[in-house]
């Protein structure tokens, strides 16, 4: 009896020593009030605001059996695109397909390297392995998430930072700095050496498993830190989680090669000698470009202009810099991209690909989706407000491989996409000037094409944006 009472007292003392749970304190207007609800009169007013005319009934009938996107396409706008360009980069390579994955940033990053390789070695086609880079990206971002969880271990688990970190710790999204860091550290291999598996091309289930392992690792690290375990034990916990991540990746994607044998067909269909490479030696011999010569520029209305911006946590490696870019005008963005394409250098860019597009026609153009005629509503929003509210953000990376110059100004752009050959013009798309101005957010160009007055802004002290900024990956 006494022993039982002592145990109970000890338990109560331990519970009393725990920090009190902080309750959420709703601000003015957050809690329910009678005046905030929809009254019967308000509902009646809403219902009486619409009269179903014959035209609206026809629209209603059409929408009953068709997707909205199928009915808003402006046919006249779509066929106005002649698909011609005053300058196109020769042989950018065959169209690639990211399938059901979010690896567009990686596909675009590897695709801009291909033309130089094909020209240098007289290849008809060439593709680098996206799966190889993706494998190591997943390992690196797992380590990054675990390191961040250590840094945030003293914050409540439901703090905004922890919730942002743990919501999607192992998704597919990325940016140019991810490409740069991966190639620097791991090199590259040809696609034939490590082709896509099903899970590489359909990442949902694999990412779900990886996220669970990382979340479990984060919880184990938090518990260990709160128990005051030595740093060496934390390293063991982290490495155990990374071992589990590696196991899942190898089983789903295959073992990444440390060395490999490869040969290619070059000029006059001559087959090269079979040689052994490492991923690093292959990059040096076949690609060789110094990716650190590429500069990053964005157009982010509402943020300081001609200022270097930096997005906290926007990296896949714990020891590499976050994404940073100089904020410039849309005209400056277009001028640099134009100069690069005219010099036969493809341009990596990021945009909001989910708006004002016609996949069948291979076209992104302002007005090609006409919601106003279908619904009688203006649903447009300017670029600044779209970014500020999350209505628009860079969600897809592609490559400019051509430009149509009219009166000295880019009128439209030819785009190499990574959605396969079944959409657009055998996988290629067109972007008109209006769409470029409103929905293109970021370009990567060699510093050769950067005006001196913009180049000097690259080394500024950055204006740092939070991890949840809508522009970040």
Buried (B, 14 or more C-beta within 10 A) or exposed (E): EEEEEEEEEEEEEEEEEEEEEEEEEEEEEEEEEEEEEEEEEEEEEEEEEEEEEEEEEEBEEEBEEEEEEEBBBBEEBBEEBEBEBEBBBEBBBBBBBBBEBBBBBBBBBBBBBBBBBBEEBEBEEBBBBBBBBBBBBBBBBBBBBBBBBBEBBEEEEEEEBBEBBBEEBBBBBBBBBBBBBBBBBBBBBBBEBBBBBEBBBBBEEBBEBBBBBBBEBBEBBBEBBEEEBEEEBBEEBBEBBBEBBBEBBEEBBBEBBEEBEBEBBBEEEEEEEEEEBBBBEBBEEBBEBEBEEBBBBBBBBEBEEEBBBBBBBBBBBBEBEBBBBBBBBBEBBBBBBBBBBBEBBBBBBBBBBEBBBBBEBBBBBBBBBBBEEBBEEEEBBEBEEBBBEEBBBBBBBBBBBBBBBEEEEBBBBBBBBBBBBEBBBEBBBBBBBBBBBBBBBBBBBBEEBBEEEBEEBBEBEBEEBEBBBBBBB
